[in-house]
Amino acid sequence: MFGYIQIDERELSDQETELYDAYYCGLCQCLKKDFGIRGQLLVNYDMTFLTVLLSGLYRFHQRSAEFICPVHPGKKKTAVVNDATRYTAAMSVLLSYHNIQEETATDKSYSKLMILRLLEKDYQRVAKDYPRQHNALLKYVRQRSEFESNREQNMDAIAGLTGDMLGEIYAWREDDYSDELRYLGYHIGKFIYLMDAYSDLEKDSKKKEYNPFNNMDMENPKDTETISRLILNSLISECLRSYERLSSHSYGSIIRNILYYGVWKKYESLHSKRMKRQERTEKKDYRNMVRQKKNEIRDLKKYEKKIVKLEQIKEKRKKQTGD
């Protein structure tokens, strides 16, 4: 469920991109400090977005430090860390643990099982430190399993489960901002769930697994792309309206870049690939149809020749009989 809430570098200045990268690196460094090297495996764009959002809203005192990144050793990187970074690092552990747990239920990957074991103590510590968020996550996992087992037809209801859970993650503290952050997180959560479903649609259809878009795709195959885009767009519109209600926020250009452009990067990539596949399929179907028509015409001509020949034989026999 990670990777959808990211920036679009093409629409940001170099300075804004560097600032976003500093928060991303800060999250990575915080995961390393609080949870070890294994924690760095959990760094993701979605929690970086929340880090930037909370940092700009609460305006914490923050620490900036340069370091050499082993993944990109050619140039020194800058990491920005504050209280929000520590919170989102903890939430990364909480969410990633259940995400990996869900994946191992289907593919039984040995490496993922090892990561789960390594994260077990960290997960339990975070669950103890943030019981409200943890309970929301457990409720989400339980209800989502029930909904998917029953092949829930109400798309809004099942997407709302992710929304409710992520709303509790976004509402870090119960204060003046919590209601709006919960509302923003709710719509971001629904968007992430439906984007995930959209990306898995073809795979789930082939395997006959549950997907909220499946029924719509079977009933209106030509309208699926249009309707899915409208649904996703309405959710992001709510996120933008919610964000604008959060007054006096720093880093507005980065947040708006993500909500206006970045969230659509994966969608556009998936949509483009799907349209190309559909175009290839349509061309193939057209060629098959033309080939079939040619065969039908050829067979018809053969049949007509046979009829003509039979008529000629009949005429010949009549003449012979008459003689």
Number of C-alpha atoms within 10 A of each C-alpha: 15 18 13 22 24 25 24 18 16 11 16 16 12 11 9 15 16 14 18 25 17 21 24 25 23 27 33 23 25 25 25 18 14 14 19 14 13 12 25 21 14 19 24 20 16 18 28 27 22 21 27 21 22 25 22 17 17 14 14 13 9 12 11 12 12 12 13 12 14 7 6 9 10 9 9 12 17 20 22 21 25 20 17 23 27 19 20 25 30 26 21 24 26 23 21 22 20 16 14 15 16 13 13 16 10 8 9 12 12 10 9 16 16 10 16 18 12 14 20 12 12 19 24 14 14 19 19 12 12 17 11 13 24 22 14 18 23 13 15 20 17 11 15 19 13 13 16 15 11 10 14 16 16 11 13 14 14 23 21 22 24 27 26 22 24 27 27 23 28 28 20 19 12 8 8 8 18 16 16 18 25 22 22 25 25 26 27 27 25 27 26 24 21 24 21 18 20 24 16 16 19 16 13 16 16 8 8 11 14 19 24 21 21 21 14 16 19 11 10 12 11 11 11 18 15 9 15 16 16 11 13 21 15 13 19 20 14 16 22 17 11 17 20 13 12 13 9 10 17 16 15 16 12 25 23 15 18 22 21 17 17 21 23 22 16 17 18 11 11 15 16 12 12 15 12 12 12 12 12 12 12 12 12 12 12 12 12 12 12 12 12 12 12 12 12 12 12 12 12 12 12 12 12 12 12 12 12 12 12 12 12 12 12 12 12 12 12 11 10 9 8 7 6
